[in-house]
Amino acid sequence: MIKVIILSKDVYLGDVGSIKKVKNGYARNFLIPYKKAVYATKLNLIKYGFSKKNIVDENIDKLKEKILSLSPLNISVRSENNKLFGSIKNIDISNLIYEKLSIKISRKNIIIPNFYIKYIGDYDISIYLSKKNFVSILLKIRTI
């Protein structure tokens, strides 16, 4: 087992900036090469300031900027009399963000009014990045 400092949120080990023990092969073959973590050496602890708050705040600020660059988020769908064939759910928005930015956001972190959208129009949606940080963006739904 080896200790690493988590640098990326998409790792299922814990929060960014936390120190975790992982198996040697997992660290050497996946976490370190893909820059999802670094070894928890004294030098790295000093280099990253091991201030969990600083690492998390920097990453959340960068993520906020990227997501705000999408606003307004446009979706074109088939409809009849302003009513959609089907509906748009938070998983659809999550997939759209992944296509545009290559950022995985859990569908549970995307809040849509009334849980789904059935009509053409403009909607404000909230994307929670952490418990206290969220971004509101405009979602425009138009016909094809």
Secondary structure, DSSP 8 states (H G I E B T S, - for coil): -EEEEE--TTSTTSSTT-EEEE-HHHIIIIITTTTSEEE--HHHHHHTTT-HHHHHHHHHHHHHHHHHTT-SEEEEE-EETTEEEEEE-HHHHHHHHHHHH-----GGGEE-TTSSEEESEEEEEEEESSSS-EEEEEEEEEE-
